[in-house]
Amino acid sequence: MVDVGDFPLSGRAPPADGVPMVAPRRTVLDELLVEAAEAAGAEVREGFAVRSLLEEDGRVVGIEGQQKGGTRETIRARVVVGADGKNSLVARTVDAPTYDDVAPLAFYYYTYWRDLPVDALETYWRHQRFVLGIPTNDDLTCLVVGRPIADLRSFSADVERNYHDSLAPAPHLQDAVRDRQPVERFVGTAVPNYFRRPYGPGWALVGDAGLCMDPLFGHGISDAFCDAELLADAIDAGLEGETPLQEALQGYEAARNDRKADDYEHNCKLARMEGWDTPPFPQLRAALRDNPDEADRWAGTIALSVDRDDFYASSYVREAMAVQE
Ligand SMILES: Cc1cc2nc3c(=O)[nH]c(=O)nc-3n(C[C@H](O)[C@H](O)[C@H](O)COP(=O)(O)OP(=O)(O)OC[C@H]3O[C@@H](n4cnc5c(N)ncnc54)[C@H](O)[C@@H]3O)c2cc1C
């Protein structure tokens, strides 16, 4: 449900490959991923920190790292993949260039609350205010407030009070958490936006290490999965000799950028906390209110189970946006 002040617009996103939209906590998801990786034949080493890359003749040929409490060891590899997040050691070491960078546009504070009246994702937008309720596992709701980056300093001066005040666009949630203690501490974050060249001699990047966007829509994990699939195919094609590795990795970058370019721009626009209440979007919302099937498809564009280009290219949506402009 998205409420921008006119009326709450609800839609049920169609499942993606039979899977409905879910928002598990990382404590649950990461464990499942580790189990799946092991089951697929990967050697998993938890508590192992990569300290540096091994380089020979301008090419990455492995890593040096250390098991917690253990001694340092080196591991050689034909390709080292940095799936090591925003502060990627791999990206920093090889000095991977970024492009289309946009400094953090918004900041978010969030925590978890038990037994809130939130059954499905709820979003509230008001002038420079953003509230998001995400039901997750164990009867917990992640309740997020977002504000423009310019407000960060004043907000941080009194996080708890400002968090509660910032829930004003969702009065029922503001009331539900008033005078209560959250299950966990408040966490604040502001994320830069960038594309990074995701490959070079002996190395590749995936996930936030290669492409990072403001988390407003919570697409980062889905994007990381999609890119991991593209990258795995490219490396496989390269190492199996089907395509020269460099060419296959070039194709990976092109496919990633093709998939995300429009979305990246749209995401930055909304993270500036603008554009959601100007024509033709209010008109589209009004049309969708009377068309539950299309409203479901619209929700699918947010959950990534419906292609955004297909949705916005459909004659129904084009008419709704054009006729009422
Ligand atoms: C507030 C917030 C809310 C978000 N909400 C959502 C959401 O609802 N849905 C969604 O899809 N996305 C969401 N995202 C985005 C999402 O978290 C990221 O896009 C996603 O986690 C990227 O995955 P990753 O594997 O690339 O990086 P990460 O999840 O950051 O994982 C990187 C891993 O590498 C490890 N690592 C780093 N350096 C080393 C090293 N030197 N040696 C060994 N290991 C190392 C780290 O410990 C970590 O385990 C959110 C982001 C933020 C900030």
Ligand as a Chemical Component Dictionary entry (heavy atoms), coordinates in Angstrom:
data_LIG
# 
_chem_comp.id                   LIG 
_chem_comp.type                 NON-POLYMER 
_chem_comp.pdbx_formal_charge   0 
_chem_comp.three_letter_code    LIG 
# 
loop_
_chem_comp_atom.comp_id 
_chem_comp_atom.atom_id 
_chem_comp_atom.alt_atom_id 
_chem_comp_atom.type_symbol 
_chem_comp_atom.charge 
_chem_comp_atom.model_Cartn_x 
_chem_comp_atom.model_Cartn_y 
_chem_comp_atom.model_Cartn_z 
_chem_comp_atom.pdbx_ordinal 
LIG C1  C1  C 0 18.638 0.484   5.605  1  
LIG C2  C2  C 0 18.704 -0.446  4.441  2  
LIG C3  C3  C 0 17.586 -1.210  4.130  3  
LIG C4  C4  C 0 17.610 -2.069  3.049  4  
LIG N1  N1  N 0 16.494 -2.817  2.794  5  
LIG C5  C5  C 0 16.492 -3.669  1.767  6  
LIG C6  C6  C 0 15.373 -4.487  1.495  7  
LIG O1  O1  O 0 14.357 -4.433  2.176  8  
LIG N2  N2  N 0 15.441 -5.322  0.441  9  
LIG C7  C7  C 0 16.530 -5.385  -0.365 10 
LIG O2  O2  O 0 16.532 -6.156  -1.344 11 
LIG N3  N3  N 0 17.622 -4.631  -0.120 12 
LIG C8  C8  C 0 17.636 -3.784  0.915  13 
LIG N4  N4  N 0 18.731 -3.031  1.161  14 
LIG C9  C9  C 0 19.902 -3.122  0.267  15 
LIG C10 C10 C 0 20.658 -4.400  0.571  16 
LIG O3  O3  O 0 20.958 -4.491  1.947  17 
LIG C11 C11 C 0 21.947 -4.449  -0.232 18 
LIG O4  O4  O 0 21.743 -4.013  -1.546 19 
LIG C12 C12 C 0 22.450 -5.888  -0.245 20 
LIG O5  O5  O 0 22.697 -6.313  1.073  21 
LIG C13 C13 C 0 23.708 -6.019  -1.083 22 
LIG O6  O6  O 0 24.202 -7.323  -0.918 23 
LIG P1  P1  P 0 25.754 -7.602  -1.032 24 
LIG O7  O7  O 0 25.903 -9.068  -0.822 25 
LIG O8  O8  O 0 26.281 -6.991  -2.268 26 
LIG O9  O9  O 0 26.428 -6.795  0.149  27 
LIG P2  P2  P 0 26.294 -7.031  1.746  28 
LIG O10 O10 O 0 24.935 -7.493  2.096  29 
LIG O11 O11 O 0 26.806 -5.765  2.344  30 
LIG O12 O12 O 0 27.281 -8.217  2.029  31 
LIG C14 C14 C 0 28.677 -8.070  1.912  32 
LIG C15 C15 C 0 29.312 -9.178  2.730  33 
LIG O13 O13 O 0 30.715 -9.169  2.494  34 
LIG C16 C16 C 0 31.352 -9.334  3.742  35 
LIG N5  N5  N 0 32.700 -8.721  3.636  36 
LIG C17 C17 C 0 32.999 -7.426  3.416  37 
LIG N6  N6  N 0 34.334 -7.255  3.387  38 
LIG C18 C18 C 0 34.877 -8.479  3.608  39 
LIG C19 C19 C 0 36.214 -8.953  3.705  40 
LIG N7  N7  N 0 37.266 -8.143  3.555  41 
LIG N8  N8  N 0 36.408 -10.287 3.941  42 
LIG C20 C20 C 0 35.358 -11.128 4.098  43 
LIG N9  N9  N 0 34.071 -10.734 4.001  44 
LIG C21 C21 C 0 33.837 -9.421  3.764  45 
LIG C22 C22 C 0 30.455 -8.623  4.744  46 
LIG O14 O14 O 0 30.719 -9.104  6.052  47 
LIG C23 C23 C 0 29.088 -9.038  4.233  48 
LIG O15 O15 O 0 28.708 -10.285 4.762  49 
LIG C24 C24 C 0 18.759 -2.177  2.252  50 
LIG C25 C25 C 0 19.905 -1.421  2.555  51 
LIG C26 C26 C 0 19.878 -0.563  3.645  52 
LIG C27 C27 C 0 21.113 0.248   3.964  53 
# 
loop_
_chem_comp_bond.comp_id 
_chem_comp_bond.atom_id_1 
_chem_comp_bond.atom_id_2 
_chem_comp_bond.value_order 
_chem_comp_bond.pdbx_ordinal 
LIG C1  C2  SING 1  
LIG C2  C3  SING 2  
LIG C2  C26 DOUB 3  
LIG C3  C4  DOUB 4  
LIG C4  N1  SING 5  
LIG C4  C24 SING 6  
LIG N1  C5  DOUB 7  
LIG C5  C6  SING 8  
LIG C5  C8  SING 9  
LIG C6  O1  DOUB 10 
LIG C6  N2  SING 11 
LIG N2  C7  SING 12 
LIG C7  O2  DOUB 13 
LIG C7  N3  SING 14 
LIG N3  C8  DOUB 15 
LIG C8  N4  SING 16 
LIG N4  C9  SING 17 
LIG N4  C24 SING 18 
LIG C9  C10 SING 19 
LIG C10 O3  SING 20 
LIG C10 C11 SING 21 
LIG C11 O4  SING 22 
LIG C11 C12 SING 23 
LIG C12 O5  SING 24 
LIG C12 C13 SING 25 
LIG C13 O6  SING 26 
LIG O6  P1  SING 27 
LIG P1  O7  DOUB 28 
LIG P1  O8  SING 29 
LIG P1  O9  SING 30 
LIG O9  P2  SING 31 
LIG P2  O10 DOUB 32 
LIG P2  O11 SING 33 
LIG P2  O12 SING 34 
LIG O12 C14 SING 35 
LIG C14 C15 SING 36 
LIG C15 O13 SING 37 
LIG C15 C23 SING 38 
LIG O13 C16 SING 39 
LIG C16 N5  SING 40 
LIG C16 C22 SING 41 
LIG N5  C17 SING 42 
LIG N5  C21 SING 43 
LIG C17 N6  DOUB 44 
LIG N6  C18 SING 45 
LIG C18 C19 SING 46 
LIG C18 C21 DOUB 47 
LIG C19 N7  SING 48 
LIG C19 N8  DOUB 49 
LIG N8  C20 SING 50 
LIG C20 N9  DOUB 51 
LIG N9  C21 SING 52 
LIG C22 O14 SING 53 
LIG C22 C23 SING 54 
LIG C23 O15 SING 55 
LIG C24 C25 DOUB 56 
LIG C25 C26 SING 57 
LIG C26 C27 SING 58 
# 
